[in-house]
Amino acid sequence: MQPRFAHHVGPMSQADLLEQTGALDAAQRTPERAPFVAAAMFGTSVPWARSTGRLFDRLAIGVLVALAVIAILTFRDYGLGWDDYTHAEYGGLLLRLYESGFGDRRALSFVNLYAYGGGFDMLAALAAKILPFDLFETRRLCGAAVGLIGLAVTWRIGRRFGGSLAGLLALLFLATCPLYYGHMFINAKDSPFAVAMVVMLLGLIRSFEEYPAPSASTVALFGFGLGLSMGTRVLGDLAPLYALAGLSFVMIAEAGQTGLNASSRALRFVLMLLPSLVLAYAVMALIWPWSVVSPLNPLRAVAYFSHFFEKPWKEMFAGVPVAVPDMPRSYVPQLFVLTMPVCLLLLGTAGIMAGVVTLTQRQVAVVKRATILIVILAATAPVVIACLTRPAMYNGIRHFVFLAPPFAVLAGAAGAWVIARSVSASRTAAAIAAAIIAGGILLPIVDMIRLHPYEYTHFNKIAGGVRAADERYMLDYWGLAFKQAADELREKLAERQEAPTARARWRIAVCGPQRPAQTELGTDFVTTGDPAGADFAMMLGEFYCLKLNAPILVEVERDGVIFARVYDIRGRSIPSLLALPAP
């Protein structure tokens, strides 16, 4: 592993040599060295005592344990969204594909999900056969488990990147990022993809730390992560680009160094990584079988997703309903600024800027700078690509959840540097810096508690919170609020001692995802999109659902925002539930 601070003047000691080759474990170093940004910005370092580093590591493990407990206690709180049924069916079909020895091939043509990997869906389908929960509760629990893996891997990257304090801060920043935490329970595609990408990132970082001869375990880790990422979403093809950028940087930097054959070292590195490609292909084939039915299928998936593949609809952006293929180039960066916690946003940006400066510092080890470049690209390149290519964009920035882990790593490194510099100044300065960063971590926690279980709808203080964002942007685009609305409607009717007749169930018109609504409501109700003759209307609090002139039975509210309503429309003539004409 490369040194934690970038300066070494004169010949390397044996300990430095061991450290650079990865033979000396980080936990054995005394004192621990300061984050990489110290070298880039000021060229000084503040040593941590080994006992302090161990304390940071124990705190990180404690945070992971606490998060696991919270997930176990709350995973049932999250309702069903638009995609849950389809993904659940896809997982079952993939299992049947393997159970039948590829005899039942329906998974290979199932709606458009065959063009995505189904690793998470298969995992949830398998877990549902074992765990004592229903299928959808199991999916939520599996999502939490996968998300926790991503948190743990982000901690390890942060620790390798900038020391144990940087690792702890990276973990805390990611755990309190509503974009990541909220989606890990509910999102069957984007959240598992984010975890796959961060596993790949760890493998890639380790590969360059061991350049030009990565170990077998590192090669296996990179191959596994690469296979998971490419087998989950076609955006996984960004991973080879990161690797190529890092390799090009190393080759160019080493080309002018005497005594080194940059080309032969690069060739050795590539040859050592070749087995990872074989493993990646095998993993991709396992979780995305359609990709290997024909050798060109991955390219067909790229071509398919390069154009908007559904009938366009409109979503609210900056107060105006905009068709999703017509969203402005500012869509992703604007929502990123408005939804990420402010402290994470500021420190992550500082980490990017410091990292760019570090790339120019020749006294910093070449492979260390290559890993910095890779992490910066992982946090920024997809945004730049989206701005340049302007694809159809919708559902907030859920498709960019995978940016959160590398951004948290950069923020953790920057935060650790701030605290380290403050320690070197005075205890008072250190206390102030730690208090400010702790406050920046606590603020989104308070917001997430208020929004639970709709954490993913978070807007930060720059946006004015969810109340200010409600009329300008999409909040509950996933439709999760129907779970709570259904529970409260049943309770309300029970209080009134009302029940459906023996011959007919309650008829309820739905503006939002009907199948999740039907599941949440139960057998006493039948859902429909037509309000004619319906007893009740269940409406999401989004701009495309009308506010009806009828008695309100249920309101699901968070932080002054209505996420869903249920109206009593018995005996009323309601021509439509939609505020906009159907597309």
MARKOLRO-657372 format. One line per field, with one value per residue (C-alpha): x, y, z; residue in three letters; residue number from 0. Coordinates in steps of 0.02 Angstrom, whole numbers, plus 50000, padded with zeros to 5 digits. Layout:
c1: X | ... .
c2: Y | ... .
c3: Z | ... .
resn: ala | ... .
resi: NUM | ... .
***
This chain:
c1: 50000 | 50061 | 50110 | 49971 | 50065 | 50149 | 50319 | 50475 | 50635 | 50792 | 50810 | 50667 | 50689 | 50649 | 50484 | 50439 | 50480 | 50374 | 50234 | 50242 | 50236 | 50087 | 50180 | 50154 | 49974 | 49897 | 49851 | 50034 | 50096 | 50145 | 50111 | 49971 | 50001 | 49888 | 49770 | 49832 | 49760 | 49889 | 50025 | 49923 | 49873 | 50003 | 50136 | 50125 | 50066 | 49999 | 50033 | 49898 | 49945 | 49914 | 49788 | 49692 | 49687 | 49621 | 49486 | 49430 | 49422 | 49320 | 49201 | 49179 | 49138 | 49017 | 48932 | 48911 | 48837 | 48718 | 48663 | 48630 | 48521 | 48426 | 48399 | 48330 | 48211 | 48148 | 48155 | 47968 | 47928 | 47968 | 47823 | 47816 | 47854 | 47822 | 47952 | 47940 | 47821 | 47914 | 48082 | 48011 | 47943 | 48110 | 48202 | 48084 | 48104 | 48293 | 48287 | 48174 | 48294 | 48432 | 48320 | 48255 | 48429 | 48390 | 48227 | 48116 | 48187 | 48056 | 48183 | 48280 | 48137 | 48046 | 47986 | 48149 | 48230 | 48324 | 48437 | 48483 | 48572 | 48463 | 48585 | 48491 | 48323 | 48390 | 48466 | 48300 | 48203 | 48322 | 48317 | 48127 | 48132 | 48231 | 48186 | 48022 | 47961 | 47854 | 47937 | 47932 | 47989 | 48133 | 48176 | 48187 | 48297 | 48411 | 48425 | 48481 | 48609 | 48683 | 48686 | 48781 | 48912 | 48933 | 48954 | 49087 | 49183 | 49176 | 49250 | 49393 | 49427 | 49425 | 49543 | 49666 | 49648 | 49676 | 49694 | 49576 | 49494 | 49462 | 49385 | 49271 | 49216 | 49186 | 49075 | 48978 | 48956 | 48888 | 48777 | 48698 | 48678 | 48489 | 48520 | 48617 | 48531 | 48354 | 48381 | 48470 | 48305 | 48196 | 48298 | 48331 | 48444 | 48534 | 48581 | 48653 | 48745 | 48821 | 48883 | 48953 | 49045 | 49123 | 49181 | 49260 | 49337 | 49418 | 49491 | 49556 | 49635 | 49720 | 49782 | 49869 | 49936 | 50023 | 50076 | 50144 | 50111 | 49943 | 49916 | 49798 | 49673 | 49673 | 49649 | 49504 | 49424 | 49436 | 49367 | 49223 | 49177 | 49194 | 49081 | 48951 | 48950 | 48942 | 48816 | 48702 | 48694 | 48779 | 48853 | 48976 | 49077 | 49142 | 49255 | 49380 | 49388 | 49441 | 49573 | 49636 | 49648 | 49748 | 49864 | 49892 | 49936 | 50063 | 50143 | 50161 | 50229 | 50353 | 50411 | 50530 | 50602 | 50774 | 50796 | 50615 | 50544 | 50369 | 50304 | 50361 | 50292 | 50124 | 50122 | 50159 | 50017 | 49893 | 49945 | 49926 | 49749 | 49693 | 49625 | 49511 | 49425 | 49389 | 49315 | 49217 | 49141 | 49090 | 49009 | 48921 | 48856 | 48788 | 48688 | 48647 | 48624 | 48553 | 48722 | 48807 | 48668 | 48743 | 48916 | 48847 | 48706 | 48801 | 48826 | 48642 | 48599 | 48711 | 48624 | 48453 | 48486 | 48572 | 48398 | 48246 | 48153 | 47983 | 47839 | 47891 | 47806 | 47831 | 47914 | 47929 | 48097 | 48129 | 47942 | 47901 | 47835 | 47965 | 47964 | 48102 | 48194 | 48199 | 48277 | 48415 | 48599 | 48600 | 48481 | 48608 | 48727 | 48581 | 48493 | 48658 | 48687 | 48509 | 48493 | 48664 | 48697 | 48785 | 48936 | 48963 | 48943 | 49070 | 49201 | 49179 | 49207 | 49359 | 49425 | 49406 | 49497 | 49637 | 49652 | 49670 | 49810 | 49892 | 49899 | 50027 | 50139 | 50288 | 50347 | 50189 | 50211 | 50149 | 50034 | 49960 | 49917 | 49842 | 49723 | 49675 | 49636 | 49529 | 49426 | 49401 | 49343 | 49225 | 49144 | 49137 | 49152 | 48972 | 48905 | 49012 | 48958 | 48774 | 48794 | 48879 | 48767 | 48603 | 48510 | 48330 | 48333 | 48199 | 48165 | 48285 | 48464 | 48428 | 48525 | 48679 | 48676 | 48843 | 48926 | 48893 | 49027 | 49178 | 49115 | 49104 | 49283 | 49344 | 49243 | 49313 | 49491 | 49458 | 49373 | 49516 | 49640 | 49540 | 49540 | 49724 | 49773 | 49666 | 49751 | 49919 | 49857 | 49775 | 49652 | 49523 | 49539 | 49527 | 49370 | 49290 | 49332 | 49268 | 49108 | 49073 | 49098 | 48995 | 48857 | 48866 | 48842 | 48701 | 48596 | 48549 | 48517 | 48384 | 48309 | 48309 | 48222 | 48087 | 48064 | 48072 | 48034 | 48047 | 48229 | 48265 | 48153 | 48275 | 48319 | 48454 | 48459 | 48519 | 48354 | 48256 | 48214 | 48074 | 47943 | 48023 | 48062 | 47886 | 47815 | 47974 | 48040 | 47984 | 47985 | 47901 | 47924 | 47940 | 47764 | 47814 | 47682 | 47542 | 47593 | 47560 | 47406 | 47333 | 47369 | 47288 | 47136 | 47102 | 47120 | 47003 | 46869 | 46885 | 46861 | 46703 | 46648 | 46631 | 46658 | 46630 | 46470 | 46465 | 46442 | 46568 | 46737 | 46781 | 46823 | 46969 | 47035 | 47224 | 47335 | 47503 | 47565 | 47409 | 47485 | 47580 | 47421 | 47323 | 47451 | 47456 | 47266 | 47227 | 47081 | 46943 | 46987 | 46997 | 47101 | 47063 | 47122 | 46943 | 46859 | 46685 | 46586 | 46735 | 46715 | 46885 | 47029 | 47209 | 47324 | 47510 | 47557 | 47644 | 47599 | 47516 | 47382 | 47233 | 47185 | 47004 | 46858 | 46805 | 46820 | 46997 | 47007 | 47197 | 47347 | 47524 | 47631 | 47815 | 47895 | 47744 | 47731 | 47587 | 47653 | 47484 | 47298 | 47146 | 46979 | 46802 | 46722 | 46565 | 46419 | 46531 | 46566 | 46753 | 46797 | 46986 | 47123 | 47258 | 47309 | 47387 | 47319 | 47379 | 47534 .
c2: 50000 | 50177 | 50289 | 50384 | 50548 | 50581 | 50649 | 50546 | 50641 | 50544 | 50354 | 50249 | 50155 | 49971 | 50013 | 50134 | 50001 | 49873 | 49999 | 50043 | 49862 | 49828 | 49712 | 49822 | 49825 | 49994 | 49944 | 49911 | 50085 | 50200 | 50343 | 50343 | 50465 | 50607 | 50605 | 50630 | 50807 | 50868 | 50842 | 50924 | 51080 | 51120 | 50986 | 50952 | 50803 | 50774 | 50600 | 50503 | 50386 | 50203 | 50194 | 50339 | 50253 | 50095 | 50200 | 50268 | 50091 | 50029 | 50176 | 50130 | 49951 | 50016 | 50125 | 49975 | 49870 | 50011 | 50031 | 49844 | 49852 | 50002 | 49913 | 49758 | 49864 | 49971 | 49872 | 49834 | 50020 | 50041 | 50022 | 49956 | 50063 | 50062 | 49930 | 49805 | 49681 | 49676 | 49650 | 49517 | 49423 | 49440 | 49364 | 49216 | 49190 | 49193 | 49059 | 48953 | 48977 | 48893 | 48767 | 48708 | 48692 | 48836 | 48752 | 48893 | 49041 | 49172 | 49275 | 49305 | 49405 | 49472 | 49651 | 49751 | 49683 | 49551 | 49696 | 49721 | 49602 | 49517 | 49473 | 49565 | 49498 | 49320 | 49348 | 49410 | 49268 | 49141 | 49226 | 49226 | 49035 | 49035 | 49187 | 49197 | 49354 | 49382 | 49414 | 49603 | 49615 | 49501 | 49615 | 49763 | 49666 | 49605 | 49784 | 49840 | 49699 | 49743 | 49927 | 49886 | 49796 | 49954 | 50055 | 49935 | 49937 | 50128 | 50132 | 50020 | 50128 | 50285 | 50206 | 50154 | 50322 | 50437 | 50341 | 50277 | 50446 | 50473 | 50299 | 50334 | 50500 | 50422 | 50292 | 50423 | 50535 | 50392 | 50323 | 50495 | 50526 | 50508 | 50470 | 50314 | 50263 | 50287 | 50194 | 50045 | 49982 | 50010 | 50012 | 49846 | 49916 | 50076 | 50036 | 49862 | 49940 | 50070 | 49931 | 49832 | 49986 | 50023 | 49842 | 49859 | 50024 | 49943 | 49807 | 49935 | 50042 | 49891 | 49841 | 50008 | 50009 | 49844 | 49901 | 49823 | 49651 | 49645 | 49494 | 49353 | 49409 | 49586 | 49523 | 49415 | 49561 | 49674 | 49539 | 49503 | 49687 | 49715 | 49566 | 49626 | 49802 | 49755 | 49619 | 49740 | 49889 | 49927 | 50081 | 49957 | 49982 | 50141 | 50033 | 49990 | 50176 | 50215 | 50079 | 50142 | 50321 | 50263 | 50156 | 50297 | 50415 | 50293 | 50259 | 50444 | 50485 | 50341 | 50371 | 50507 | 50413 | 50339 | 50156 | 50113 | 50033 | 50106 | 50003 | 49836 | 49875 | 49924 | 49766 | 49661 | 49747 | 49714 | 49532 | 49510 | 49580 | 49470 | 49332 | 49463 | 49483 | 49297 | 49301 | 49459 | 49374 | 49223 | 49332 | 49436 | 49277 | 49212 | 49366 | 49425 | 49268 | 49361 | 49447 | 49284 | 49205 | 49302 | 49381 | 49547 | 49561 | 49680 | 49797 | 49780 | 49831 | 49984 | 50030 | 50001 | 50112 | 50248 | 50302 | 50330 | 50165 | 50211 | 50324 | 50496 | 50570 | 50733 | 50762 | 50920 | 51007 | 51183 | 51213 | 51164 | 50996 | 50938 | 50785 | 50669 | 50667 | 50859 | 50884 | 51017 | 50975 | 51049 | 50914 | 50802 | 50934 | 51043 | 50901 | 50841 | 51012 | 51023 | 50848 | 50801 | 50848 | 51016 | 50959 | 50810 | 50923 | 51050 | 50928 | 50814 | 50961 | 51013 | 50835 | 50839 | 51005 | 50949 | 50786 | 50877 | 50981 | 50824 | 50750 | 50883 | 50849 | 50750 | 50712 | 50608 | 50427 | 50397 | 50253 | 50353 | 50491 | 50362 | 50301 | 50482 | 50507 | 50350 | 50402 | 50578 | 50505 | 50385 | 50533 | 50654 | 50575 | 50508 | 50683 | 50758 | 50622 | 50652 | 50839 | 50811 | 50674 | 50735 | 50569 | 50557 | 50596 | 50561 | 50504 | 50629 | 50564 | 50385 | 50326 | 50411 | 50332 | 50252 | 50423 | 50436 | 50312 | 50388 | 50563 | 50512 | 50446 | 50614 | 50705 | 50591 | 50627 | 50814 | 50809 | 50709 | 50836 | 50981 | 50896 | 50849 | 51028 | 51091 | 50972 | 51041 | 51218 | 51201 | 51098 | 51235 | 51236 | 51047 | 51050 | 51181 | 51086 | 50922 | 51006 | 51084 | 50920 | 50825 | 50954 | 50932 | 50745 | 50764 | 50884 | 50757 | 50627 | 50742 | 50767 | 50579 | 50542 | 50669 | 50598 | 50412 | 50302 | 50425 | 50471 | 50465 | 50618 | 50729 | 50904 | 50999 | 51171 | 51251 | 51197 | 51247 | 51068 | 50961 | 51093 | 51219 | 51084 | 51010 | 51124 | 51125 | 50947 | 50767 | 50696 | 50525 | 50473 | 50293 | 50294 | 50226 | 50323 | 50205 | 50084 | 50209 | 50276 | 50100 | 50061 | 50222 | 50199 | 50027 | 50097 | 50242 | 50127 | 50011 | 50159 | 50205 | 50023 | 50025 | 49870 | 49818 | 49726 | 49538 | 49546 | 49680 | 49741 | 49924 | 50001 | 50123 | 50230 | 50253 | 50391 | 50305 | 50125 | 50014 | 49845 | 49907 | 49993 | 49831 | 49734 | 49861 | 49877 | 49691 | 49585 | 49704 | 49822 | 49817 | 49950 | 50040 | 50191 | 50245 | 50350 | 50320 | 50223 | 50210 | 50226 | 50304 | 50386 | 50357 | 50491 | 50523 | 50700 | 50730 | 50863 | 50743 | 50691 | 50807 | 50880 | 50825 | 50922 | 50781 | 50733 | 50683 | 50523 | 50504 | 50618 | 50554 | 50703 | 50732 | 50898 | 50996 | 50902 | 50788 | 50627 | 50542 | 50569 | 50459 | 50541 | 50480 | 50499 | 50397 | 50476 | 50601 | 50621 | 50627 | 50623 | 50598 | 50583 | 50661 | 50843 | 50825 | 50735 | 50557 | 50547 .
c3: 50000 | 49965 | 50111 | 50194 | 50171 | 50009 | 50055 | 50061 | 50042 | 50008 | 50010 | 50076 | 50237 | 50249 | 50335 | 50195 | 50066 | 50154 | 50168 | 49983 | 49930 | 50042 | 50161 | 50312 | 50370 | 50408 | 50584 | 50625 | 50579 | 50720 | 50710 | 50582 | 50441 | 50390 | 50240 | 50063 | 50050 | 50176 | 50047 | 49909 | 50004 | 50135 | 50134 | 50322 | 50419 | 50594 | 50663 | 50752 | 50892 | 50854 | 50997 | 50920 | 50752 | 50835 | 50920 | 50752 | 50683 | 50831 | 50811 | 50627 | 50672 | 50803 | 50673 | 50557 | 50697 | 50745 | 50564 | 50552 | 50708 | 50641 | 50475 | 50562 | 50665 | 50520 | 50357 | 50367 | 50367 | 50183 | 50064 | 49887 | 49737 | 49552 | 49507 | 49651 | 49571 | 49405 | 49489 | 49604 | 49453 | 49364 | 49512 | 49514 | 49326 | 49340 | 49473 | 49365 | 49219 | 49320 | 49407 | 49238 | 49163 | 49046 | 48994 | 49059 | 48963 | 49002 | 49100 | 48939 | 48863 | 49018 | 48982 | 48969 | 49127 | 49028 | 48977 | 49161 | 49276 | 49406 | 49542 | 49679 | 49620 | 49624 | 49796 | 49864 | 49783 | 49861 | 50031 | 50028 | 50023 | 50186 | 50290 | 50389 | 50298 | 50146 | 49979 | 49985 | 50165 | 50117 | 49972 | 50091 | 50212 | 50072 | 50009 | 50181 | 50191 | 50021 | 50068 | 50228 | 50124 | 50022 | 50181 | 50247 | 50083 | 50077 | 50252 | 50197 | 50044 | 50149 | 50274 | 50139 | 50056 | 50204 | 50367 | 50499 | 50535 | 50350 | 50341 | 50489 | 50415 | 50243 | 50326 | 50424 | 50272 | 50168 | 50306 | 50330 | 50143 | 50111 | 49928 | 49977 | 50139 | 50076 | 49913 | 49991 | 50061 | 49907 | 49747 | 49662 | 49525 | 49571 | 49750 | 49713 | 49566 | 49682 | 49796 | 49649 | 49588 | 49756 | 49772 | 49600 | 49655 | 49807 | 49696 | 49572 | 49707 | 49781 | 49609 | 49583 | 49761 | 49718 | 49544 | 49437 | 49514 | 49604 | 49716 | 49674 | 49805 | 49735 | 49558 | 49617 | 49710 | 49558 | 49444 | 49561 | 49577 | 49390 | 49353 | 49479 | 49409 | 49225 | 49265 | 49356 | 49239 | 49074 | 49159 | 49234 | 49074 | 49156 | 49265 | 49126 | 49084 | 49262 | 49253 | 49085 | 49151 | 49302 | 49195 | 49070 | 49213 | 49283 | 49115 | 49074 | 49246 | 49246 | 49068 | 49124 | 49273 | 49252 | 49290 | 49253 | 49098 | 49102 | 48957 | 49023 | 49196 | 49120 | 49015 | 49168 | 49260 | 49119 | 49106 | 49294 | 49284 | 49139 | 49253 | 49330 | 49162 | 49155 | 49329 | 49286 | 49134 | 49238 | 49372 | 49240 | 49157 | 49322 | 49369 | 49192 | 49087 | 48937 | 48917 | 48867 | 48765 | 48621 | 48626 | 48562 | 48689 | 48807 | 48658 | 48615 | 48792 | 48776 | 48612 | 48691 | 48840 | 48737 | 48680 | 48789 | 48782 | 48855 | 48808 | 48873 | 49026 | 49119 | 49287 | 49389 | 49376 | 49443 | 49455 | 49276 | 49211 | 49085 | 48973 | 49031 | 48863 | 48870 | 49041 | 49041 | 49051 | 49225 | 49289 | 49377 | 49449 | 49505 | 49596 | 49667 | 49745 | 49811 | 49884 | 49956 | 50138 | 50141 | 50242 | 50127 | 49976 | 50037 | 50098 | 49948 | 49832 | 49934 | 49921 | 49731 | 49718 | 49834 | 49740 | 49574 | 49649 | 49717 | 49542 | 49498 | 49649 | 49587 | 49764 | 49786 | 49736 | 49558 | 49601 | 49744 | 49624 | 49506 | 49642 | 49680 | 49496 | 49492 | 49643 | 49573 | 49408 | 49496 | 49585 | 49439 | 49267 | 49258 | 49294 | 49156 | 49035 | 49078 | 49050 | 48882 | 48813 | 48894 | 48906 | 48964 | 49150 | 49279 | 49458 | 49533 | 49535 | 49586 | 49434 | 49509 | 49682 | 49636 | 49646 | 49833 | 49896 | 49806 | 49847 | 50031 | 50022 | 49958 | 50091 | 50226 | 50172 | 50170 | 50339 | 50415 | 50348 | 50425 | 50594 | 50581 | 50539 | 50683 | 50804 | 50753 | 50786 | 50958 | 51057 | 51040 | 50851 | 50848 | 50955 | 50844 | 50684 | 50755 | 50817 | 50647 | 50555 | 50685 | 50664 | 50477 | 50500 | 50627 | 50523 | 50388 | 50524 | 50597 | 50424 | 50391 | 50556 | 50515 | 50340 | 50384 | 50290 | 50146 | 50173 | 49987 | 49959 | 50056 | 49998 | 50091 | 50172 | 50009 | 49931 | 50086 | 50133 | 50066 | 50104 | 49986 | 49856 | 49856 | 49722 | 49618 | 49612 | 49625 | 49801 | 49820 | 49639 | 49701 | 49774 | 49944 | 50041 | 49991 | 50128 | 50267 | 50177 | 50166 | 50348 | 50407 | 50294 | 50366 | 50542 | 50501 | 50431 | 50580 | 50699 | 50603 | 50607 | 50418 | 50317 | 50136 | 50097 | 50090 | 49901 | 49852 | 49910 | 49931 | 49763 | 49772 | 49629 | 49630 | 49562 | 49577 | 49571 | 49577 | 49614 | 49768 | 49826 | 49806 | 49906 | 50046 | 50055 | 50063 | 50008 | 50065 | 49923 | 49734 | 49647 | 49485 | 49388 | 49351 | 49488 | 49419 | 49550 | 49667 | 49856 | 49891 | 49797 | 49849 | 49780 | 49785 | 49834 | 49668 | 49540 | 49420 | 49545 | 49571 | 49738 | 49748 | 49820 | 49934 | 50118 | 50165 | 50266 | 50274 | 50250 | 50251 | 50299 | 50330 | 50373 | 50313 | 50147 | 50098 | 50026 | 50000 | 50031 | 50035 | 49992 | 50023 | 49851 | 49881 | 49790 | 49699 | 49514 | 49487 | 49300 | 49322 | 49451 | 49343 | 49347 | 49174 | 49021 | 49008 | 48895 .
resn: met | gln | pro | arg | phe | ala | his | his | val | gly | pro | met | ser | gln | ala | asp | leu | leu | glu | gln | thr | gly | ala | leu | asp | ala | ala | gln | arg | thr | pro | glu | arg | ala | pro | phe | val | ala | ala | ala | met | phe | gly | thr | ser | val | pro | trp | ala | arg | ser | thr | gly | arg | leu | phe | asp | arg | leu | ala | ile | gly | val | leu | val | ala | leu | ala | val | ile | ala | ile | leu | thr | phe | arg | asp | tyr | gly | leu | gly | trp | asp | asp | tyr | thr | his | ala | glu | tyr | gly | gly | leu | leu | leu | arg | leu | tyr | glu | ser | gly | phe | gly | asp | arg | arg | ala | leu | ser | phe | val | asn | leu | tyr | ala | tyr | gly | gly | gly | phe | asp | met | leu | ala | ala | leu | ala | ala | lys | ile | leu | pro | phe | asp | leu | phe | glu | thr | arg | arg | leu | cys | gly | ala | ala | val | gly | leu | ile | gly | leu | ala | val | thr | trp | arg | ile | gly | arg | arg | phe | gly | gly | ser | leu | ala | gly | leu | leu | ala | leu | leu | phe | leu | ala | thr | cys | pro | leu | tyr | tyr | gly | his | met | phe | ile | asn | ala | lys | asp | ser | pro | phe | ala | val | ala | met | val | val | met | leu | leu | gly | leu | ile | arg | ser | phe | glu | glu | tyr | pro | ala | pro | ser | ala | ser | thr | val | ala | leu | phe | gly | phe | gly | leu | gly | leu | ser | met | gly | thr | arg | val | leu | gly | asp | leu | ala | pro | leu | tyr | ala | leu | ala | gly | leu | ser | phe | val | met | ile | ala | glu | ala | gly | gln | thr | gly | leu | asn | ala | ser | ser | arg | ala | leu | arg | phe | val | leu | met | leu | leu | pro | ser | leu | val | leu | ala | tyr | ala | val | met | ala | leu | ile | trp | pro | trp | ser | val | val | ser | pro | leu | asn | pro | leu | arg | ala | val | ala | tyr | phe | ser | his | phe | phe | glu | lys | pro | trp | lys | glu | met | phe | ala | gly | val | pro | val | ala | val | pro | asp | met | pro | arg | ser | tyr | val | pro | gln | leu | phe | val | leu | thr | met | pro | val | cys | leu | leu | leu | leu | gly | thr | ala | gly | ile | met | ala | gly | val | val | thr | leu | thr | gln | arg | gln | val | ala | val | val | lys | arg | ala | thr | ile | leu | ile | val | ile | leu | ala | ala | thr | ala | pro | val | val | ile | ala | cys | leu | thr | arg | pro | ala | met | tyr | asn | gly | ile | arg | his | phe | val | phe | leu | ala | pro | pro | phe | ala | val | leu | ala | gly | ala | ala | gly | ala | trp | val | ile | ala | arg | ser | val | ser | ala | ser | arg | thr | ala | ala | ala | ile | ala | ala | ala | ile | ile | ala | gly | gly | ile | leu | leu | pro | ile | val | asp | met | ile | arg | leu | his | pro | tyr | glu | tyr | thr | his | phe | asn | lys | ile | ala | gly | gly | val | arg | ala | ala | asp | glu | arg | tyr | met | leu | asp | tyr | trp | gly | leu | ala | phe | lys | gln | ala | ala | asp | glu | leu | arg | glu | lys | leu | ala | glu | arg | gln | glu | ala | pro | thr | ala | arg | ala | arg | trp | arg | ile | ala | val | cys | gly | pro | gln | arg | pro | ala | gln | thr | glu | leu | gly | thr | asp | phe | val | thr | thr | gly | asp | pro | ala | gly | ala | asp | phe | ala | met | met | leu | gly | glu | phe | tyr | cys | leu | lys | leu | asn | ala | pro | ile | leu | val | glu | val | glu | arg | asp | gly | val | ile | phe | ala | arg | val | tyr | asp | ile | arg | gly | arg | ser | ile | pro | ser | leu | leu | ala | leu | pro | ala | pro .
resi: 0 | 1 | 2 | 3 | 4 | 5 | 6 | 7 | 8 | 9 | 10 | 11 | 12 | 13 | 14 | 15 | 16 | 17 | 18 | 19 | 20 | 21 | 22 | 23 | 24 | 25 | 26 | 27 | 28 | 29 | 30 | 31 | 32 | 33 | 34 | 35 | 36 | 37 | 38 | 39 | 40 | 41 | 42 | 43 | 44 | 45 | 46 | 47 | 48 | 49 | 50 | 51 | 52 | 53 | 54 | 55 | 56 | 57 | 58 | 59 | 60 | 61 | 62 | 63 | 64 | 65 | 66 | 67 | 68 | 69 | 70 | 71 | 72 | 73 | 74 | 75 | 76 | 77 | 78 | 79 | 80 | 81 | 82 | 83 | 84 | 85 | 86 | 87 | 88 | 89 | 90 | 91 | 92 | 93 | 94 | 95 | 96 | 97 | 98 | 99 | 100 | 101 | 102 | 103 | 104 | 105 | 106 | 107 | 108 | 109 | 110 | 111 | 112 | 113 | 114 | 115 | 116 | 117 | 118 | 119 | 120 | 121 | 122 | 123 | 124 | 125 | 126 | 127 | 128 | 129 | 130 | 131 | 132 | 133 | 134 | 135 | 136 | 137 | 138 | 139 | 140 | 141 | 142 | 143 | 144 | 145 | 146 | 147 | 148 | 149 | 150 | 151 | 152 | 153 | 154 | 155 | 156 | 157 | 158 | 159 | 160 | 161 | 162 | 163 | 164 | 165 | 166 | 167 | 168 | 169 | 170 | 171 | 172 | 173 | 174 | 175 | 176 | 177 | 178 | 179 | 180 | 181 | 182 | 183 | 184 | 185 | 186 | 187 | 188 | 189 | 190 | 191 | 192 | 193 | 194 | 195 | 196 | 197 | 198 | 199 | 200 | 201 | 202 | 203 | 204 | 205 | 206 | 207 | 208 | 209 | 210 | 211 | 212 | 213 | 214 | 215 | 216 | 217 | 218 | 219 | 220 | 221 | 222 | 223 | 224 | 225 | 226 | 227 | 228 | 229 | 230 | 231 | 232 | 233 | 234 | 235 | 236 | 237 | 238 | 239 | 240 | 241 | 242 | 243 | 244 | 245 | 246 | 247 | 248 | 249 | 250 | 251 | 252 | 253 | 254 | 255 | 256 | 257 | 258 | 259 | 260 | 261 | 262 | 263 | 264 | 265 | 266 | 267 | 268 | 269 | 270 | 271 | 272 | 273 | 274 | 275 | 276 | 277 | 278 | 279 | 280 | 281 | 282 | 283 | 284 | 285 | 286 | 287 | 288 | 289 | 290 | 291 | 292 | 293 | 294 | 295 | 296 | 297 | 298 | 299 | 300 | 301 | 302 | 303 | 304 | 305 | 306 | 307 | 308 | 309 | 310 | 311 | 312 | 313 | 314 | 315 | 316 | 317 | 318 | 319 | 320 | 321 | 322 | 323 | 324 | 325 | 326 | 327 | 328 | 329 | 330 | 331 | 332 | 333 | 334 | 335 | 336 | 337 | 338 | 339 | 340 | 341 | 342 | 343 | 344 | 345 | 346 | 347 | 348 | 349 | 350 | 351 | 352 | 353 | 354 | 355 | 356 | 357 | 358 | 359 | 360 | 361 | 362 | 363 | 364 | 365 | 366 | 367 | 368 | 369 | 370 | 371 | 372 | 373 | 374 | 375 | 376 | 377 | 378 | 379 | 380 | 381 | 382 | 383 | 384 | 385 | 386 | 387 | 388 | 389 | 390 | 391 | 392 | 393 | 394 | 395 | 396 | 397 | 398 | 399 | 400 | 401 | 402 | 403 | 404 | 405 | 406 | 407 | 408 | 409 | 410 | 411 | 412 | 413 | 414 | 415 | 416 | 417 | 418 | 419 | 420 | 421 | 422 | 423 | 424 | 425 | 426 | 427 | 428 | 429 | 430 | 431 | 432 | 433 | 434 | 435 | 436 | 437 | 438 | 439 | 440 | 441 | 442 | 443 | 444 | 445 | 446 | 447 | 448 | 449 | 450 | 451 | 452 | 453 | 454 | 455 | 456 | 457 | 458 | 459 | 460 | 461 | 462 | 463 | 464 | 465 | 466 | 467 | 468 | 469 | 470 | 471 | 472 | 473 | 474 | 475 | 476 | 477 | 478 | 479 | 480 | 481 | 482 | 483 | 484 | 485 | 486 | 487 | 488 | 489 | 490 | 491 | 492 | 493 | 494 | 495 | 496 | 497 | 498 | 499 | 500 | 501 | 502 | 503 | 504 | 505 | 506 | 507 | 508 | 509 | 510 | 511 | 512 | 513 | 514 | 515 | 516 | 517 | 518 | 519 | 520 | 521 | 522 | 523 | 524 | 525 | 526 | 527 | 528 | 529 | 530 | 531 | 532 | 533 | 534 | 535 | 536 | 537 | 538 | 539 | 540 | 541 | 542 | 543 | 544 | 545 | 546 | 547 | 548 | 549 | 550 | 551 | 552 | 553 | 554 | 555 | 556 | 557 | 558 | 559 | 560 | 561 | 562 | 563 | 564 | 565 | 566 | 567 | 568 | 569 | 570 | 571 | 572 | 573 | 574 | 575 | 576 | 577 | 578 | 579 | 580 | 581 | 582 .
***
